[in-house]
Amino acid sequence: MNKKFVRFSQLFFTAFITILLITFAWKLWSPTIKTLGNFSPKPTPLTATYDIFDLGVVDANNDNIIDVFTLNHSARQNLLLGSESGEFVDVLSDWNLDQDRQFAWSEDTDIQPPINSPGLYIYRQNFDLHIRANQLQNLDKLRGTLKLSLPIEVKKNHLAEANIQENTSAGKNQTTVDFSVQNNGELVLQGFPEILHSFEITQNIPLEQIYIGFQKQPPESYNFDLMWRDRHSMAWTDFNRDGYKDVFIGRGAVRGKMADLSERFTDELFVSRNDITLQDQAEKLGFLKEGCPGRQSAWVDFNNDDRLDLYTICGRSKDDPIPYRNQLYQQTTNGQFINVASQVGLDLPQAGYMFWFDADNDKDMDLLTSQEENVYLYLNEAGKFQQRFSETLNKSIIKFAVSDYDLDGDFDVYIVTAGENALLINTEGKYTLTNPNSIGLPSKGLTANWVDYNNDSLPDLHVVPSGLYSQNAQHTFEETQLLDMRFPKFNTWNARSVWFDANNDGARDVIIAFQQTPSILQETPSLKDRILNQIQKRDTSRIWQSRFYQNKISDHHWLEVKLIGSPGNPEAIGAKVQVKTADKTQVQQIGSSENSHYSQGHYRLYFGLGKQDKPDSIQVIWPDGTVKTIAQPVADQLLTIEKNTK
């Protein structure tokens, strides 16, 4: 037999076995999420999974079907409207919510746009700014100028040149990049995406051959600006009371450098215009950025004046020499907003997390917050806040999950940290920090949410990666292995999850988004994907994976509640709902279903009824203290209760 043929056969066999082993190893290494036949996997609705920061849900178009959104820093994000068919439709651009309203789909991404036509391509990929000339046969060089307010450097230049000059005037930096790109050349610049980039392109190329972003949109002029915003949070409400949801979007502060820059930065408050589009009115209404590196934001009526106010977490890091104090924007009688955080005692300086709820059952909203490793409870005393509880944990705090899990009428808190998790138990207003292991809950986790996944009327806890913990009648918990994704160990290191009734069948479904530890196995799930990632130069370390599971478990009865509040507080934020059945009473507050880390929008409440086919009563305690009672409501429905109707 020909020796070359034998050698070729041996090499082919070795390569084949190697590919099989890599594929097998990938299958072992990929997180296996256990469903045990109780959760049905569905196609994930998340299409933009690059650089996810937060994940949340909201009924954005008030059609009683829950929608899904993400925040992705300066990358493309999701705004996905749900439907009765179970399909989701991306409406981010249709609603005018792109980060750059002039150039839709110009956000950062992990893949390059199709380079398939002659022209100049300007786009972001993996944080870098690309300026690329393709098939411009009649041009010797294409020239332009880029101006921005922070330093930038050349990462790569192929058949391209860049002259960078930095000037300082009145303490403010100005960087000018004069560049030229030859035919089929490329210039790659590395700097800060989240600032204004002002371009001027020489007029030796038709405008229609200048392609901006992933959808290759041409500019209207040779002078144009590009802006990316580093979005972190979305807080939804019907601010202008027209029946459509509006949204506040908080952004970062250019990694603490915003105060040194000449341009004016703002957060965004998109208000609907009686159609599907929204218009930014943040600065017009009085929201001043003032250097705040916004992390988390939430609407709250802190002073019970029937006008929603907005609280924003601003701190960056305990090592940051500049304190960025939290902001509380109080809404005035004319609809303007004024920051009163210092006047009411909530201008806290360090990075943290927050949750608003009535901690002492006195019918006003109190603030549970963290400052790095410290937990604080600020009680509301007639619109001023007094610290009533403080405790130091071993690591920075990631999330609060709040529920009256033991059905005693007081809200308790499962605290997720970067180290050992903790349980804050409320007994008639007295808070005690406890090891969650004492009642069968895990002391480790990346995110956590209370959810009565089987509608037996007892809140359970979902923790990523260890899965669902089911509560028993003694108010302790048992590990179910449902949605357990701990194999292989230590593989998943960052996660978000949201529970919501996607198809209005009474059972809550779940989306889990997660990051895995970068390794050759994660980056090469298949030979085809490995080749594709290399061609597209994808930064796989910033790509999140996601799973969507439909809940098939419960044959128990249920009740979902949607409140319509007063004109000044249409979502009835702060209201409590009490559902009584023959054997127990459940209490939830608007916001109890919120699963986001940094956002707000899930205002529906979910009550499992077990075998009870009809509650004895539902009682709504509105934010102004008035009470509405409904006797023996029909079970197994989404019940809408309006404040101003009998």
Secondary structure as GFF3:
##gff-version 3
##sequence-region A 1 646
A	DSSP	alpha_helix	3	29	.	.	.	ID=ss1
A	DSSP	beta_strand	39	42	.	.	.	ID=ss2
A	DSSP	beta_strand	54	58	.	.	.	ID=ss3
A	DSSP	beta_strand	67	71	.	.	.	ID=ss4
A	DSSP	beta_strand	79	81	.	.	.	ID=ss5
A	DSSP	beta_strand	89	90	.	.	.	ID=ss6
A	DSSP	beta_strand	119	125	.	.	.	ID=ss7
A	DSSP	beta_strand	128	134	.	.	.	ID=ss8
A	DSSP	beta_strand	141	148	.	.	.	ID=ss9
A	DSSP	beta_strand	153	169	.	.	.	ID=ss10
A	DSSP	beta_strand	172	190	.	.	.	ID=ss11
A	DSSP	beta_strand	197	201	.	.	.	ID=ss12
A	DSSP	three_ten_helix	207	209	.	.	.	ID=ss13
A	DSSP	beta_strand	210	212	.	.	.	ID=ss14
A	DSSP	beta_strand	223	226	.	.	.	ID=ss15
A	DSSP	beta_strand	231	237	.	.	.	ID=ss16
A	DSSP	beta_strand	246	251	.	.	.	ID=ss17
A	DSSP	three_ten_helix	254	256	.	.	.	ID=ss18
A	DSSP	three_ten_helix	258	260	.	.	.	ID=ss19
A	DSSP	beta_strand	268	272	.	.	.	ID=ss20
A	DSSP	beta_strand	278	280	.	.	.	ID=ss21
A	DSSP	beta_strand	296	300	.	.	.	ID=ss22
A	DSSP	beta_strand	309	313	.	.	.	ID=ss23
A	DSSP	beta_strand	327	331	.	.	.	ID=ss24
A	DSSP	beta_strand	337	339	.	.	.	ID=ss25
A	DSSP	alpha_helix	341	344	.	.	.	ID=ss26
A	DSSP	beta_strand	354	357	.	.	.	ID=ss27
A	DSSP	beta_strand	366	371	.	.	.	ID=ss28
A	DSSP	beta_strand	374	381	.	.	.	ID=ss29
A	DSSP	beta_strand	384	392	.	.	.	ID=ss30
A	DSSP	beta_strand	397	403	.	.	.	ID=ss31
A	DSSP	beta_strand	412	417	.	.	.	ID=ss32
A	DSSP	beta_strand	422	427	.	.	.	ID=ss33
A	DSSP	beta_strand	430	434	.	.	.	ID=ss34
A	DSSP	three_ten_helix	436	439	.	.	.	ID=ss35
A	DSSP	beta_strand	447	451	.	.	.	ID=ss36
A	DSSP	beta_strand	460	464	.	.	.	ID=ss37
A	DSSP	beta_strand	467	471	.	.	.	ID=ss38
A	DSSP	beta_strand	477	479	.	.	.	ID=ss39
A	DSSP	beta_strand	492	500	.	.	.	ID=ss40
A	DSSP	beta_strand	509	516	.	.	.	ID=ss41
A	DSSP	alpha_helix	520	523	.	.	.	ID=ss42
A	DSSP	alpha_helix	527	536	.	.	.	ID=ss43
A	DSSP	three_ten_helix	540	542	.	.	.	ID=ss44
A	DSSP	beta_strand	545	551	.	.	.	ID=ss45
A	DSSP	beta_strand	557	564	.	.	.	ID=ss46
A	DSSP	beta_strand	576	580	.	.	.	ID=ss47
A	DSSP	beta_strand	585	589	.	.	.	ID=ss48
A	DSSP	beta_strand	605	610	.	.	.	ID=ss49
A	DSSP	beta_strand	617	621	.	.	.	ID=ss50
A	DSSP	beta_strand	627	631	.	.	.	ID=ss51
A	DSSP	beta_strand	638	642	.	.	.	ID=ss52
###
